[in-house]
Amino acid sequence: MKYLAALFMVAAAPASAEVVSASANGFEVRETVPLVIPPDAAFSAFAELPAWWNAEHTYSGDSANLRLELTPGGCFCERIPKSGGGIEHMHVAYVEPGKRVVLTGSLGPLLYEATTGVMDVQVKTIAGGSQLTLNYKVAGFANGGAARMAPIVDSVLADQLKRLRAYATKRPRT
């Protein structure tokens, strides 16, 4: 009975999102989402970007063109079939399977603002499942407007993790 109550609380708990800090040339945002699945399953679900990433936040307009290779030096990349081109959104700098992945690079329009970022994604065990925390720190020129970009990036990443949560709780587990 205790386990069911904990499971219900995790299932009902919303994701939390926040702009941790922001200045003219950088910011930090943090997203935390509880998942009613074990940490290994949460980590695997995160790697399946095409299944949960919002297509509105792609260059190609289709999440199926995304890939994330969870190996050091791996790519969070996107094919752009119309032009025959593509983009490296981020690359993988560190992987601890089932627990943590650190990616570096600039998402979306941040690429054009001469910024770089570090995205640290950690999964830990909590009552009733797991918790995934995404911490994204961005710094660089940003034309002095990083503080204005922070809430936008925070909102986009919060939406992505909301979608990940929905996907992760419904996907078949092997």
MOGIVEN-V225314 format. One record per backbone hydrogen bond with DSSP energy under -0.5 kcal/mol. CO is the residue of the C=O (numbers start at 0). NH is the residue of the N-H. If there is no record, write none. Layout:
# MOGIVEN-V225314
((CO/NH) (CO/NH))
This chain:
# MOGIVEN-V225314
((0/4) (1/5) (2/6) (3/7) (4/8) (5/9) (6/10) (7/11) (8/12) (15/31) (17/19) (17/29) (20/27) (22/25) (22/146) (23/145) (24/139) (25/22) (26/137) (27/19) (27/20) (28/135) (29/17) (30/133) (31/15) (32/131) (34/129) (37/41) (38/42) (39/43) (40/44) (41/45) (42/46) (43/47) (44/47) (46/48) (47/50) (47/51) (48/51) (48/52) (53/56) (54/57) (61/64) (62/65) (64/78) (66/76) (67/69) (68/70) (70/73) (73/91) (74/68) (74/76) (75/88) (75/89) (76/66) (77/86) (79/82) (79/83) (79/84) (84/79) (86/77) (86/88) (89/75) (90/103) (91/72) (93/101) (95/98) (95/99) (98/122) (99/95) (100/120) (101/92) (101/93) (102/118) (103/90) (106/109) (107/110) (108/111) (109/112) (109/114) (110/113) (112/141) (113/140) (115/138) (116/104) (117/119) (117/136) (118/102) (118/120) (119/121) (119/134) (120/100) (121/132) (123/130) (125/128) (128/125) (129/34) (130/123) (130/132) (131/32) (132/121) (132/134) (133/30) (134/119) (134/136) (135/28) (136/117) (137/26) (138/115) (140/143) (141/144) (144/147) (144/148) (145/149) (146/150) (148/151) (148/152) (149/153) (150/154) (151/155) (152/156) (153/157) (154/158) (155/159) (156/160) (157/161) (158/162) (159/163) (160/164) (161/165) (162/166) (163/167) (164/168) (165/169) (166/169) (166/170))
